[in-house]
């Protein structure tokens, strides 16, 4: 999809009455926003709640109260959206969470899906 801008130009050097008016059309591409991706945390029966709160604070920049509420949502509902990002950022967050959980020997699962 493109937009057209119409620009009227006159050459007043030859005629003082502005009768040499031409039309210049310019085509501009409409930029499309990149798709966004939801990052999801999945509940399991082994990862401590405090660890999930720590992950939410560390990797998603949430304060303690926000992290605690979101952890409870994961615990009660089995899954929660913890953020919405561009593909690259979502992919990085998922990797960071998964690597951190593995290093601490927790089976926590973090995934992403298109919004």
Order of alpha helices (4+ residues) and beta strands (2+ residues): beta-beta-beta-alpha-alpha-beta-alpha-beta
